[in-house]
Amino acid sequence: MNELLLIVLAYLIGSIPTSVWVSKHFFDIDIRDYGSGNAGATNTYRVLGPKWGTMVMLTDMLKGIAAVKLALLLPEYADSEVNLQNLQTGLGLAAVIGHIFPIWADFRGGKGVATLFGLVLGISPWTALSCVGIFMLVLYLTRFVSLSSILASIAFPIFILVIFNVDNPAYRIFAIAVALMVLLTHQKNIGRLLKGSESKVPILKGRDRRKQRRRDTSSLQQD
C-alpha cells in the first residue's frame, strides 16, 4: 500500500506541466499552440527563448529526481540495493508517465526526456553524466536537440549493459526500454530529420557566422 501511494505521488509530481504554466502565467499563451505543439523544454526554448527553456528543462529534471528520492520514505528498502533501485525506477517511471500524460494539463504533456534524465541522475549519476556528454557533443556538432536526445538515449543501455555492467536484470531491461521509448516518442522528429526539415536550436550562432565568413572568403578567393 505504501508503495502504491508513493507511485501515485510520483505521478502527480511528474504531472506538473512546467512549460504550460510558465507560458500561461508569464506570456498568456499555451505553449502547446506554438512551435512543435509539444509541452517540453525544447519547444519552450524555441518559442519563449533560452532563459525559459533552460528553467523548464531544469524543473522537469527535478521532477524525476524528486520522484526517485521518494523511495527514501520507505527505509525497509535500504537493506537491498537491488530492491531500492527497482523501487526508484518504478517511481521515476511514474513521474515520466505523469510528464507525458499530465493530469494537471488535460493529459497533453511533453516527451519526458528531461524527467527521464532526472530519474537516471537520481539513481546512477555517472551514467547520467556520460549520457549528458553524448548529448552535448551531438548538440554542439548538429544543433538538433531531438537527435542529441535520441543518441544519448541509445547510449544509455550501452553504458548500463556494457561499460558500467550494472548487475540488476530489471534495471538492464529498463535501460533498453528507455531507448525504445525515446525512439517511439521522437518518431515525428526522426521523420523531419530524414527529410531535412527538423528545426535547429539557435545556439552557437557565432560559430556559424565564422564558418559562413570563411566560406565567403574562400569563394571570393576562388573568383
N, CA and C atoms as a LAMMPS dump frame, in Angstrom:
ITEM: TIMESTEP
0
ITEM: NUMBER OF ATOMS
669
ITEM: BOX BOUNDS ff ff ff
-5.0000000000000000e+02 5.0000000000000000e+02
-5.0000000000000000e+02 5.0000000000000000e+02
-5.0000000000000000e+02 5.0000000000000000e+02
ITEM: ATOMS id mol type element x y z
1 1 1 N 0.825 -1.21 0
2 1 2 C 0 0 0
3 1 3 C 0.86 1.26 0
4 2 1 N 1.941 1.265 0.831
5 2 2 C 2.817 2.435 0.866
6 2 3 C 3.463 2.684 -0.49
7 3 1 N 3.857 1.584 -1.162
8 3 2 C 4.463 1.717 -2.479
9 3 3 C 3.481 2.327 -3.475
10 4 1 N 2.232 1.889 -3.408
11 4 2 C 1.224 2.402 -4.326
12 4 3 C 0.994 3.892 -4.112
13 5 1 N 0.961 4.322 -2.873
14 5 2 C 0.775 5.746 -2.576
15 5 3 C 1.943 6.571 -3.117
16 6 1 N 3.146 6.031 -2.984
17 6 2 C 4.313 6.761 -3.488
18 6 3 C 4.299 6.832 -5.013
19 7 1 N 3.852 5.774 -5.66
20 7 2 C 3.766 5.784 -7.119
21 7 3 C 2.763 6.838 -7.585
22 8 1 N 1.623 6.925 -6.903
23 8 2 C 0.633 7.95 -7.243
24 8 3 C 1.228 9.342 -7.026
25 9 1 N 1.94 9.52 -5.916
26 9 2 C 2.558 10.817 -5.627
27 9 3 C 3.615 11.157 -6.689
28 10 1 N 4.394 10.159 -7.101
29 10 2 C 5.401 10.386 -8.135
30 10 3 C 4.738 10.8 -9.446
31 11 1 N 3.622 10.16 -9.775
32 11 2 C 2.894 10.531 -10.993
33 11 3 C 2.41 11.978 -10.906
34 12 1 N 1.896 12.385 -9.755
35 12 2 C 1.408 13.75 -9.589
36 12 3 C 2.547 14.761 -9.692
37 13 1 N 3.711 14.398 -9.158
38 13 2 C 4.876 15.274 -9.286
39 13 3 C 5.265 15.413 -10.755
40 14 1 N 5.305 14.278 -11.457
41 14 2 C 5.64 14.313 -12.871
42 14 3 C 4.625 15.074 -13.697
43 15 1 N 3.381 15.135 -13.218
44 15 2 C 2.308 15.794 -13.963
45 15 3 C 2.388 17.314 -13.923
46 16 1 N 3.252 17.86 -13.083
47 16 2 C 3.382 19.313 -13.024
48 16 3 C 3.792 19.827 -14.405
49 17 1 N 2.915 20.524 -15.118
50 17 2 C 3.199 20.943 -16.507
51 17 3 C 3.978 22.253 -16.545
52 18 1 N 5.252 22.168 -16.275
53 18 2 C 6.076 23.362 -16.113
54 18 3 C 5.936 24.334 -17.276
55 19 1 N 6.124 23.839 -18.497
56 19 2 C 6.105 24.739 -19.657
57 19 3 C 4.728 25.355 -19.878
58 20 1 N 3.678 24.591 -19.612
59 20 2 C 2.316 25.104 -19.796
60 20 3 C 2.04 26.221 -18.795
61 21 1 N 2.377 25.987 -17.548
62 21 2 C 2.127 27.001 -16.521
63 21 3 C 2.977 28.244 -16.763
64 22 1 N 4.231 28.068 -17.154
65 22 2 C 5.104 29.212 -17.429
66 22 3 C 4.56 30.039 -18.587
67 23 1 N 4.181 29.353 -19.671
68 23 2 C 3.7 30.08 -20.853
69 23 3 C 2.392 30.811 -20.572
70 24 1 N 1.517 30.197 -19.79
71 24 2 C 0.234 30.842 -19.497
72 24 3 C 0.391 31.985 -18.498
73 25 1 N 1.227 31.776 -17.485
74 25 2 C 1.352 32.787 -16.429
75 25 3 C 2.146 34.012 -16.883
76 26 1 N 3.24 33.782 -17.617
77 26 2 C 4.133 34.887 -17.967
78 26 3 C 3.891 35.442 -19.371
79 27 1 N 3.283 34.644 -20.252
80 27 2 C 3.13 35.089 -21.638
81 27 3 C 1.681 35.04 -22.127
82 28 1 N 0.781 34.554 -21.286
83 28 2 C -0.636 34.479 -21.628
84 28 3 C -0.878 33.675 -22.908
85 29 1 N -0.107 32.62 -23.087
86 29 2 C -0.308 31.7 -24.208
87 29 3 C -0.205 30.27 -23.687
88 30 1 N -0.62 29.323 -24.506
89 30 2 C -0.413 27.907 -24.214
90 30 3 C 0.699 27.425 -25.137
91 31 1 N 1.824 27.018 -24.566
92 31 2 C 2.987 26.615 -25.345
93 31 3 C 2.639 25.538 -26.363
94 32 1 N 1.588 24.763 -26.086
95 32 2 C 1.196 23.664 -26.982
96 32 3 C 0.527 24.161 -28.26
97 33 1 N 0.229 25.447 -28.322
98 33 2 C -0.359 26.028 -29.533
99 33 3 C 0.697 26.636 -30.451
100 34 1 N 1.967 26.496 -30.092
101 34 2 C 3.033 27.13 -30.86
102 34 3 C 4.168 26.143 -31.122
103 35 1 N 4.988 26.476 -32.104
104 35 2 C 6.139 25.638 -32.403
105 35 3 C 5.736 24.229 -32.793
106 36 1 N 6.347 23.255 -32.116
107 36 2 C 6.056 21.853 -32.395
108 36 3 C 4.776 21.379 -31.728
109 37 1 N 4.197 22.233 -30.867
110 37 2 C 3 21.836 -30.142
111 37 3 C 3.285 20.953 -28.947
112 38 1 N 4.558 20.801 -28.614
113 38 2 C 4.972 19.929 -27.517
114 38 3 C 5.169 20.736 -26.238
115 39 1 N 4.741 20.175 -25.121
116 39 2 C 4.875 20.862 -23.83
117 39 3 C 6.166 20.455 -23.138
118 40 1 N 7.279 20.66 -23.831
119 40 2 C 8.568 20.299 -23.274
120 40 3 C 9.554 21.44 -23.308
121 41 1 N 10.755 21.166 -22.807
122 41 2 C 11.768 22.209 -22.699
123 41 3 C 12.255 22.682 -24.063
124 42 1 N 12.377 21.763 -25.021
125 42 2 C 12.883 22.153 -26.335
126 42 3 C 11.956 23.131 -27.026
127 43 1 N 10.666 22.853 -27
128 43 2 C 9.711 23.763 -27.621
129 43 3 C 9.649 25.083 -26.87
130 44 1 N 9.79 25.033 -25.561
131 44 2 C 9.837 26.261 -24.767
132 44 3 C 11.044 27.095 -25.164
133 45 1 N 12.168 26.422 -25.375
134 45 2 C 13.394 27.113 -25.811
135 45 3 C 13.159 27.822 -27.134
136 46 1 N 12.51 27.118 -28.056
137 46 2 C 12.281 27.711 -29.381
138 46 3 C 11.312 28.885 -29.312
139 47 1 N 10.23 28.723 -28.55
140 47 2 C 9.142 29.705 -28.563
141 47 3 C 9.396 30.856 -27.592
142 48 1 N 9.851 30.542 -26.383
143 48 2 C 9.983 31.566 -25.343
144 48 3 C 11.416 32.02 -25.109
145 49 1 N 12.381 31.315 -25.658
146 49 2 C 13.757 31.739 -25.501
147 49 3 C 14.56 30.848 -24.577
148 50 1 N 15.895 31.001 -24.608
149 50 2 C 16.772 30.106 -23.844
150 50 3 C 16.597 30.187 -22.331
151 51 1 N 16.303 31.383 -21.797
152 51 2 C 16.156 31.503 -20.348
153 51 3 C 15.008 30.634 -19.848
154 52 1 N 13.859 30.757 -20.488
155 52 2 C 12.692 30 -20.049
156 52 3 C 12.835 28.519 -20.4
157 53 1 N 13.45 28.227 -21.551
158 53 2 C 13.662 26.836 -21.922
159 53 3 C 14.558 26.117 -20.931
160 54 1 N 15.621 26.803 -20.494
161 54 2 C 16.534 26.22 -19.512
162 54 3 C 15.837 26.013 -18.174
163 55 1 N 15.032 26.987 -17.763
164 55 2 C 14.315 26.859 -16.494
165 55 3 C 13.35 25.676 -16.524
166 56 1 N 12.625 25.534 -17.63
167 56 2 C 11.692 24.424 -17.767
168 56 3 C 12.431 23.094 -17.753
169 57 1 N 13.566 23.032 -18.455
170 57 2 C 14.334 21.796 -18.501
171 57 3 C 14.82 21.385 -17.117
172 58 1 N 15.366 22.334 -16.368
173 58 2 C 15.871 22.032 -15.027
174 58 3 C 14.739 21.605 -14.097
175 59 1 N 13.601 22.278 -14.191
176 59 2 C 12.462 21.921 -13.349
177 59 3 C 11.946 20.528 -13.683
178 60 1 N 11.874 20.214 -14.97
179 60 2 C 11.418 18.884 -15.382
180 60 3 C 12.397 17.803 -14.931
181 61 1 N 13.686 18.107 -14.932
182 61 2 C 14.673 17.164 -14.406
183 61 3 C 14.468 16.939 -12.913
184 62 1 N 14.192 18.022 -12.185
185 62 2 C 13.985 17.913 -10.741
186 62 3 C 12.775 17.037 -10.413
187 63 1 N 11.792 17.012 -11.316
188 63 2 C 10.63 16.146 -11.094
189 63 3 C 11.063 14.68 -11.042
190 64 1 N 11.956 14.296 -11.947
191 64 2 C 12.447 12.923 -11.955
192 64 3 C 13.276 12.607 -10.728
193 65 1 N 14.131 13.556 -10.336
194 65 2 C 14.958 13.345 -9.141
195 65 3 C 14.09 13.238 -7.891
196 66 1 N 13.102 14.135 -7.77
197 66 2 C 12.224 14.128 -6.601
198 66 3 C 11.441 12.823 -6.501
199 67 1 N 10.973 12.325 -7.652
200 67 2 C 10.215 11.072 -7.646
201 67 3 C 11.082 9.912 -7.157
202 68 1 N 12.327 9.862 -7.634
203 68 2 C 13.249 8.798 -7.229
204 68 3 C 13.525 8.861 -5.728
205 69 1 N 13.687 10.065 -5.208
206 69 2 C 14.023 10.228 -3.801
207 69 3 C 12.86 9.874 -2.863
208 70 1 N 11.656 9.748 -3.409
209 70 2 C 10.525 9.314 -2.577
210 70 3 C 10.774 7.94 -1.967
211 71 1 N 11.627 7.14 -2.614
212 71 2 C 11.924 5.8 -2.106
213 71 3 C 12.551 5.847 -0.721
214 72 1 N 13.188 6.963 -0.381
215 72 2 C 13.812 7.091 0.939
216 72 3 C 12.783 7.127 2.058
217 73 1 N 11.513 7.338 1.722
218 73 2 C 10.448 7.339 2.732
219 73 3 C 10.108 5.934 3.203
220 74 1 N 10.647 4.928 2.515
221 74 2 C 10.422 3.531 2.911
222 74 3 C 11.771 2.926 3.306
223 75 1 N 12.181 3.093 4.556
224 75 2 C 13.521 2.654 4.98
225 75 3 C 13.74 1.154 4.877
226 76 1 N 12.662 0.364 4.792
227 76 2 C 12.847 -1.081 4.695
228 76 3 C 13.532 -1.498 3.389
229 77 1 N 13.546 -0.606 2.4
230 77 2 C 14.201 -0.915 1.127
231 77 3 C 15.704 -0.638 1.162
232 78 1 N 16.165 0.006 2.219
233 78 2 C 17.574 0.384 2.294
234 78 3 C 18.491 -0.831 2.439
235 79 1 N 17.954 -1.958 2.889
236 79 2 C 18.784 -3.146 3.116
237 79 3 C 19.143 -3.881 1.828
238 80 1 N 18.451 -3.602 0.751
239 80 2 C 18.716 -4.29 -0.521
240 80 3 C 18.891 -3.255 -1.624
241 81 1 N 20.099 -3.18 -2.17
242 81 2 C 20.369 -2.2 -3.219
243 81 3 C 19.53 -2.459 -4.46
244 82 1 N 19.345 -3.738 -4.794
245 82 2 C 18.558 -4.089 -5.973
246 82 3 C 17.103 -3.691 -5.786
247 83 1 N 16.524 -4.031 -4.623
248 83 2 C 15.126 -3.68 -4.366
249 83 3 C 14.921 -2.17 -4.33
250 84 1 N 15.876 -1.458 -3.736
251 84 2 C 15.789 0.007 -3.685
252 84 3 C 15.85 0.584 -5.093
253 85 1 N 16.76 0.07 -5.904
254 85 2 C 16.899 0.554 -7.275
255 85 3 C 15.634 0.283 -8.09
256 86 1 N 15.036 -0.879 -7.874
257 86 2 C 13.806 -1.216 -8.591
258 86 3 C 12.658 -0.296 -8.181
259 87 1 N 12.559 -0.007 -6.882
260 87 2 C 11.525 0.908 -6.423
261 87 3 C 11.754 2.304 -6.989
262 88 1 N 12.996 2.763 -6.965
263 88 2 C 13.317 4.077 -7.507
264 88 3 C 12.973 4.158 -9
265 89 1 N 13.267 3.094 -9.714
266 89 2 C 12.954 3.07 -11.142
267 89 3 C 11.456 3.167 -11.368
268 90 1 N 10.683 2.415 -10.577
269 90 2 C 9.228 2.466 -10.702
270 90 3 C 8.676 3.85 -10.417
271 91 1 N 9.204 4.492 -9.376
272 91 2 C 8.748 5.838 -9.021
273 91 3 C 9.134 6.845 -10.115
274 92 1 N 10.355 6.706 -10.627
275 92 2 C 10.786 7.61 -11.688
276 92 3 C 9.953 7.444 -12.948
277 93 1 N 9.625 6.207 -13.287
278 93 2 C 8.787 5.965 -14.455
279 93 3 C 7.392 6.549 -14.274
280 94 1 N 6.883 6.488 -13.054
281 94 2 C 5.578 7.096 -12.786
282 94 3 C 5.624 8.596 -13.042
283 95 1 N 6.741 9.226 -12.68
284 95 2 C 6.906 10.664 -12.94
285 95 3 C 7.001 10.949 -14.429
286 96 1 N 7.715 10.093 -15.167
287 96 2 C 7.831 10.275 -16.623
288 96 3 C 6.464 10.147 -17.279
289 97 1 N 5.69 9.151 -16.859
290 97 2 C 4.332 8.985 -17.395
291 97 3 C 3.486 10.213 -17.07
292 98 1 N 3.676 10.742 -15.857
293 98 2 C 2.963 11.956 -15.478
294 98 3 C 3.341 13.133 -16.354
295 99 1 N 4.609 13.222 -16.716
296 99 2 C 5.051 14.316 -17.586
297 99 3 C 4.442 14.187 -18.986
298 100 1 N 4.382 12.961 -19.489
299 100 2 C 3.846 12.738 -20.836
300 100 3 C 2.324 12.884 -20.849
301 101 1 N 1.682 12.411 -19.777
302 101 2 C 0.217 12.473 -19.671
303 101 3 C -0.169 13.165 -18.36
304 102 1 N 0.028 14.494 -18.285
305 102 2 C -0.179 15.211 -17.022
306 102 3 C -1.665 15.418 -16.687
307 103 1 N -2.038 15.016 -15.509
308 103 2 C -3.429 15.179 -15.083
309 103 3 C -3.774 16.655 -14.93
310 104 1 N -2.757 17.5 -14.68
311 104 2 C -2.998 18.928 -14.476
312 104 3 C -3.096 19.695 -15.795
313 105 1 N -2.883 19.028 -16.933
314 105 2 C -2.887 19.742 -18.22
315 105 3 C -3.559 18.899 -19.302
316 106 1 N -4.717 18.349 -18.979
317 106 2 C -5.534 17.616 -19.954
318 106 3 C -4.793 16.446 -20.599
319 107 1 N -3.825 15.888 -19.857
320 107 2 C -3.085 14.705 -20.319
321 107 3 C -2.313 14.957 -21.615
322 108 1 N -1.96 16.21 -21.879
323 108 2 C -1.169 16.58 -23.059
324 108 3 C 0.14 17.21 -22.592
325 109 1 N 1.167 16.369 -22.481
326 109 2 C 2.426 16.863 -21.943
327 109 3 C 3.562 16.804 -22.94
328 110 1 N 4.761 16.657 -22.41
329 110 2 C 5.952 16.603 -23.248
330 110 3 C 6.373 15.175 -23.529
331 111 1 N 7.611 15.026 -23.962
332 111 2 C 8.113 13.696 -24.331
333 111 3 C 8.829 12.995 -23.187
334 112 1 N 9.073 13.712 -22.104
335 112 2 C 9.589 13.075 -20.901
336 112 3 C 11.091 12.9 -20.831
337 113 1 N 11.847 13.46 -21.777
338 113 2 C 13.289 13.224 -21.798
339 113 3 C 13.972 13.863 -20.589
340 114 1 N 13.636 15.109 -20.273
341 114 2 C 14.271 15.788 -19.136
342 114 3 C 13.926 15.089 -17.82
343 115 1 N 12.67 14.692 -17.654
344 115 2 C 12.264 13.982 -16.437
345 115 3 C 12.934 12.618 -16.372
346 116 1 N 13.06 11.977 -17.508
347 116 2 C 13.749 10.683 -17.579
348 116 3 C 15.217 10.838 -17.198
349 117 1 N 15.815 11.931 -17.654
350 117 2 C 17.207 12.179 -17.277
351 117 3 C 17.325 12.393 -15.768
352 118 1 N 16.357 13.12 -15.187
353 118 2 C 16.365 13.299 -13.738
354 118 3 C 16.256 11.975 -13.006
355 119 1 N 15.46 11.06 -13.542
356 119 2 C 15.342 9.714 -12.977
357 119 3 C 16.71 9.035 -12.95
358 120 1 N 17.38 9.011 -14.096
359 120 2 C 18.681 8.336 -14.191
360 120 3 C 19.712 9.037 -13.315
361 121 1 N 19.658 10.365 -13.288
362 121 2 C 20.594 11.12 -12.458
363 121 3 C 20.419 10.771 -10.985
364 122 1 N 19.169 10.564 -10.563
365 122 2 C 18.91 10.225 -9.167
366 122 3 C 19.352 8.823 -8.788
367 123 1 N 19.379 7.905 -9.768
368 123 2 C 19.733 6.517 -9.48
369 123 3 C 21.201 6.234 -9.764
370 124 1 N 21.665 6.613 -10.949
371 124 2 C 23.057 6.33 -11.346
372 124 3 C 23.667 7.574 -11.986
373 125 1 N 24.17 8.48 -11.161
374 125 2 C 24.651 9.776 -11.661
375 125 3 C 25.775 9.685 -12.686
376 126 1 N 26.693 8.721 -12.549
377 126 2 C 27.795 8.639 -13.508
378 126 3 C 27.281 8.254 -14.892
379 127 1 N 26.301 7.365 -14.931
380 127 2 C 25.694 7.014 -16.216
381 127 3 C 25.01 8.223 -16.828
382 128 1 N 24.298 8.975 -15.985
383 128 2 C 23.592 10.159 -16.464
384 128 3 C 24.566 11.183 -17.025
385 129 1 N 25.677 11.412 -16.326
386 129 2 C 26.667 12.386 -16.796
387 129 3 C 27.318 11.927 -18.103
388 130 1 N 27.497 10.62 -18.246
389 130 2 C 28.043 10.092 -19.501
390 130 3 C 27.09 10.363 -20.659
391 131 1 N 25.792 10.174 -20.397
392 131 2 C 24.787 10.448 -21.428
393 131 3 C 24.729 11.934 -21.756
394 132 1 N 24.932 12.768 -20.738
395 132 2 C 24.976 14.213 -20.978
396 132 3 C 26.129 14.561 -21.908
397 133 1 N 27.255 13.892 -21.715
398 133 2 C 28.396 14.126 -22.598
399 133 3 C 28.055 13.814 -24.044
400 134 1 N 27.363 12.698 -24.269
401 134 2 C 26.922 12.344 -25.621
402 134 3 C 25.961 13.401 -26.153
403 135 1 N 25.004 13.8 -25.315
404 135 2 C 24.011 14.796 -25.718
405 135 3 C 24.67 16.102 -26.131
406 136 1 N 25.57 16.606 -25.294
407 136 2 C 26.198 17.898 -25.563
408 136 3 C 27.09 17.842 -26.796
409 137 1 N 27.785 16.728 -26.999
410 137 2 C 28.649 16.6 -28.173
411 137 3 C 27.827 16.634 -29.46
412 138 1 N 26.731 15.85 -29.483
413 138 2 C 25.881 15.819 -30.678
414 138 3 C 25.216 17.176 -30.889
415 139 1 N 24.79 17.824 -29.794
416 139 2 C 24.164 19.136 -29.912
417 139 3 C 25.146 20.163 -30.458
418 140 1 N 26.385 20.102 -30.003
419 140 2 C 27.408 21.035 -30.482
420 140 3 C 27.664 20.844 -31.97
421 141 1 N 27.686 19.583 -32.395
422 141 2 C 28.005 19.286 -33.79
423 141 3 C 26.832 19.535 -34.733
424 142 1 N 25.599 19.338 -34.241
425 142 2 C 24.442 19.381 -35.15
426 142 3 C 23.413 20.452 -34.807
427 143 1 N 23.313 20.835 -33.526
428 143 2 C 22.292 21.769 -33.025
429 143 3 C 20.875 21.177 -33.104
430 144 1 N 20.763 19.868 -33.268
431 144 2 C 19.468 19.199 -33.218
432 144 3 C 19.27 18.619 -31.815
433 145 1 N 18.343 19.178 -31.053
434 145 2 C 18.063 18.645 -29.722
435 145 3 C 17.476 17.241 -29.823
436 146 1 N 16.613 17.033 -30.805
437 146 2 C 15.979 15.727 -30.963
438 146 3 C 17.02 14.64 -31.234
439 147 1 N 17.937 14.898 -32.162
440 147 2 C 18.977 13.922 -32.48
441 147 3 C 19.878 13.684 -31.276
442 148 1 N 20.177 14.745 -30.538
443 148 2 C 21.001 14.617 -29.339
444 148 3 C 20.316 13.729 -28.313
445 149 1 N 19.009 13.926 -28.123
446 149 2 C 18.246 13.118 -27.17
447 149 3 C 18.202 11.655 -27.603
448 150 1 N 17.988 11.43 -28.887
449 150 2 C 17.888 10.061 -29.401
450 150 3 C 19.206 9.311 -29.204
451 151 1 N 20.315 9.925 -29.587
452 151 2 C 21.603 9.249 -29.476
453 151 3 C 22.019 9.064 -28.019
454 152 1 N 21.693 10.023 -27.166
455 152 2 C 22.009 9.871 -25.743
456 152 3 C 21.209 8.734 -25.136
457 153 1 N 19.95 8.599 -25.557
458 153 2 C 19.111 7.513 -25.03
459 153 3 C 19.589 6.154 -25.52
460 154 1 N 20.072 6.087 -26.75
461 154 2 C 20.633 4.83 -27.265
462 154 3 C 21.921 4.473 -26.525
463 155 1 N 22.689 5.505 -26.152
464 155 2 C 23.931 5.268 -25.405
465 155 3 C 23.648 4.754 -23.996
466 156 1 N 22.479 5.101 -23.435
467 156 2 C 22.155 4.731 -22.064
468 156 3 C 22.251 3.221 -21.828
469 157 1 N 21.544 2.368 -22.598
470 157 2 C 21.685 0.933 -22.347
471 157 3 C 23.089 0.403 -22.62
472 158 1 N 23.822 1.071 -23.509
473 158 2 C 25.202 0.64 -23.759
474 158 3 C 26.047 0.863 -22.512
475 159 1 N 25.873 2.015 -21.865
476 159 2 C 26.583 2.281 -20.615
477 159 3 C 26.179 1.287 -19.525
478 160 1 N 24.877 1.019 -19.421
479 160 2 C 24.381 0.138 -18.359
480 160 3 C 24.805 -1.308 -18.583
481 161 1 N 24.658 -1.802 -19.809
482 161 2 C 24.901 -3.208 -20.094
483 161 3 C 26.378 -3.542 -20.304
484 162 1 N 27.114 -2.61 -20.92
485 162 2 C 28.478 -2.938 -21.339
486 162 3 C 29.536 -2.228 -20.496
487 163 1 N 29.445 -0.903 -20.431
488 163 2 C 30.532 -0.145 -19.814
489 163 3 C 30.509 -0.242 -18.285
490 164 1 N 29.354 0.077 -17.678
491 164 2 C 29.262 0 -16.219
492 164 3 C 28.796 -1.373 -15.744
493 165 1 N 28.237 -2.174 -16.643
494 165 2 C 27.84 -3.548 -16.36
495 165 3 C 27.03 -3.656 -15.058
496 166 1 N 25.929 -2.926 -15.005
497 166 2 C 25.073 -2.912 -13.815
498 166 3 C 24.451 -4.291 -13.602
499 167 1 N 24.623 -4.842 -12.41
500 167 2 C 24.17 -6.202 -12.112
501 167 3 C 22.76 -6.183 -11.516
502 168 1 N 21.805 -5.742 -12.329
503 168 2 C 20.4 -5.722 -11.916
504 168 3 C 19.558 -5.972 -13.164
505 169 1 N 19.033 -7.173 -13.323
506 169 2 C 18.297 -7.503 -14.555
507 169 3 C 17.161 -6.531 -14.858
508 170 1 N 16.423 -6.112 -13.839
509 170 2 C 15.289 -5.206 -14.052
510 170 3 C 15.767 -3.849 -14.581
511 171 1 N 16.878 -3.371 -14.04
512 171 2 C 17.397 -2.071 -14.477
513 171 3 C 17.982 -2.167 -15.88
514 172 1 N 18.538 -3.31 -16.217
515 172 2 C 19.06 -3.509 -17.566
516 172 3 C 17.918 -3.496 -18.586
517 173 1 N 16.811 -4.142 -18.231
518 173 2 C 15.625 -4.117 -19.098
519 173 3 C 15.091 -2.692 -19.213
520 174 1 N 15.098 -1.981 -18.084
521 174 2 C 14.646 -0.59 -18.076
522 174 3 C 15.483 0.263 -19.029
523 175 1 N 16.785 0.064 -19.027
524 175 2 C 17.671 0.856 -19.892
525 175 3 C 17.335 0.639 -21.363
526 176 1 N 17.076 -0.604 -21.732
527 176 2 C 16.694 -0.896 -23.12
528 176 3 C 15.341 -0.265 -23.436
529 177 1 N 14.412 -0.351 -22.464
530 177 2 C 13.073 0.216 -22.669
531 177 3 C 13.135 1.73 -22.844
532 178 1 N 14.056 2.383 -22.145
533 178 2 C 14.213 3.836 -22.269
534 178 3 C 14.574 4.211 -23.699
535 179 1 N 15.549 3.507 -24.26
536 179 2 C 15.964 3.807 -25.63
537 179 3 C 14.802 3.612 -26.6
538 180 1 N 14.04 2.536 -26.41
539 180 2 C 12.901 2.267 -27.292
540 180 3 C 11.812 3.327 -27.126
541 181 1 N 11.588 3.762 -25.872
542 181 2 C 10.556 4.764 -25.61
543 181 3 C 10.907 6.104 -26.258
544 182 1 N 12.172 6.503 -26.147
545 182 2 C 12.594 7.772 -26.742
546 182 3 C 12.47 7.705 -28.258
547 183 1 N 12.847 6.579 -28.841
548 183 2 C 12.683 6.417 -30.283
549 183 3 C 11.208 6.507 -30.673
550 184 1 N 10.345 5.923 -29.85
551 184 2 C 8.911 5.941 -30.139
552 184 3 C 8.342 7.347 -30.047
553 185 1 N 8.725 8.086 -29.01
554 185 2 C 8.172 9.427 -28.817
555 185 3 C 8.788 10.459 -29.764
556 186 1 N 9.855 10.083 -30.461
557 186 2 C 10.508 11.014 -31.381
558 186 3 C 10.318 10.602 -32.846
559 187 1 N 9.276 9.849 -33.122
560 187 2 C 9.052 9.401 -34.5
561 187 3 C 8.903 10.579 -35.466
562 188 1 N 8.141 11.593 -35.076
563 188 2 C 7.964 12.754 -35.95
564 188 3 C 9.283 13.478 -36.171
565 189 1 N 10.081 13.58 -35.096
566 189 2 C 11.389 14.228 -35.226
567 189 3 C 12.299 13.451 -36.163
568 190 1 N 12.255 12.124 -36.06
569 190 2 C 13.075 11.291 -36.937
570 190 3 C 12.666 11.511 -38.386
571 191 1 N 11.349 11.594 -38.613
572 191 2 C 10.863 11.859 -39.966
573 191 3 C 11.363 13.19 -40.491
574 192 1 N 11.323 14.223 -39.631
575 192 2 C 11.798 15.542 -40.066
576 192 3 C 13.308 15.552 -40.272
577 193 1 N 14.042 14.798 -39.451
578 193 2 C 15.49 14.711 -39.635
579 193 3 C 15.831 14.069 -40.98
580 194 1 N 15.1 13.029 -41.322
581 194 2 C 15.342 12.341 -42.591
582 194 3 C 14.996 13.23 -43.784
583 195 1 N 13.972 14.086 -43.598
584 195 2 C 13.556 14.986 -44.674
585 195 3 C 14.396 16.265 -44.721
586 196 1 N 15.174 16.499 -43.661
587 196 2 C 15.977 17.717 -43.6
588 196 3 C 15.192 18.936 -43.169
589 197 1 N 14.048 18.732 -42.525
590 197 2 C 13.201 19.861 -42.125
591 197 3 C 13.143 20.055 -40.611
592 198 1 N 13.953 19.33 -39.855
593 198 2 C 13.955 19.468 -38.401
594 198 3 C 14.576 20.812 -38.013
595 199 1 N 13.979 21.48 -37.031
596 199 2 C 14.478 22.79 -36.592
597 199 3 C 15.712 22.625 -35.716
598 200 1 N 16.64 23.558 -35.87
599 200 2 C 17.822 23.599 -35.02
600 200 3 C 17.622 24.642 -33.928
601 201 1 N 18.235 24.406 -32.788
602 201 2 C 18.132 25.389 -31.713
603 201 3 C 19.102 26.528 -32.005
604 202 1 N 18.722 27.759 -31.653
605 202 2 C 19.549 28.924 -32.002
606 202 3 C 20.719 29.125 -31.06
607 203 1 N 21.655 28.172 -31.09
608 203 2 C 22.878 28.313 -30.302
609 203 3 C 24.069 28.276 -31.245
610 204 1 N 25.226 28.668 -30.721
611 204 2 C 26.47 28.642 -31.489
612 204 3 C 26.382 29.476 -32.755
613 205 1 N 25.622 30.579 -32.687
614 205 2 C 25.497 31.438 -33.864
615 205 3 C 26.833 32.033 -34.277
616 206 1 N 27.669 32.33 -33.292
617 206 2 C 28.983 32.878 -33.603
618 206 3 C 29.811 31.914 -34.423
619 207 1 N 29.734 30.613 -34.052
620 207 2 C 30.462 29.602 -34.814
621 207 3 C 29.965 29.55 -36.253
622 208 1 N 28.629 29.609 -36.405
623 208 2 C 28.054 29.539 -37.747
624 208 3 C 28.441 30.753 -38.586
625 209 1 N 28.474 31.934 -37.949
626 209 2 C 28.862 33.134 -38.694
627 209 3 C 30.316 33.053 -39.137
628 210 1 N 31.174 32.502 -38.266
629 210 2 C 32.586 32.364 -38.632
630 210 3 C 32.75 31.403 -39.808
631 211 1 N 31.988 30.297 -39.766
632 211 2 C 32.049 29.34 -40.869
633 211 3 C 31.573 29.981 -42.168
634 212 1 N 30.498 30.77 -42.062
635 212 2 C 29.965 31.419 -43.245
636 212 3 C 30.963 32.42 -43.811
637 213 1 N 31.641 33.17 -42.922
638 213 2 C 32.643 34.137 -43.39
639 213 3 C 33.798 33.424 -44.084
640 214 1 N 34.199 32.257 -43.524
641 214 2 C 35.283 31.504 -44.154
642 214 3 C 34.865 31.003 -45.528
643 215 1 N 33.597 30.542 -45.634
644 215 2 C 33.108 30.09 -46.938
645 215 3 C 33.054 31.253 -47.933
646 216 1 N 32.581 32.427 -47.459
647 216 2 C 32.51 33.594 -48.339
648 216 3 C 33.906 34.027 -48.793
649 217 1 N 34.859 34.012 -47.852
650 217 2 C 36.229 34.397 -48.182
651 217 3 C 36.827 33.438 -49.194
652 218 1 N 36.558 32.134 -48.985
653 218 2 C 37.077 31.113 -49.897
654 218 3 C 36.484 31.299 -51.291
655 219 1 N 35.206 31.637 -51.358
656 219 2 C 34.555 31.838 -52.648
657 219 3 C 35.148 33.038 -53.381
658 220 1 N 35.406 34.117 -52.605
659 220 2 C 35.985 35.317 -53.211
660 220 3 C 37.384 35.052 -53.75
661 221 1 N 38.147 34.243 -52.986
662 221 2 C 39.494 33.948 -53.415
663 221 3 C 39.498 33.12 -54.695
664 222 1 N 38.526 32.191 -54.787
665 222 2 C 38.424 31.363 -55.975
666 222 3 C 38.019 32.183 -57.185
667 223 1 N 37.157 33.192 -56.95
668 223 2 C 36.723 34.059 -58.049
669 223 3 C 37.887 34.926 -58.527
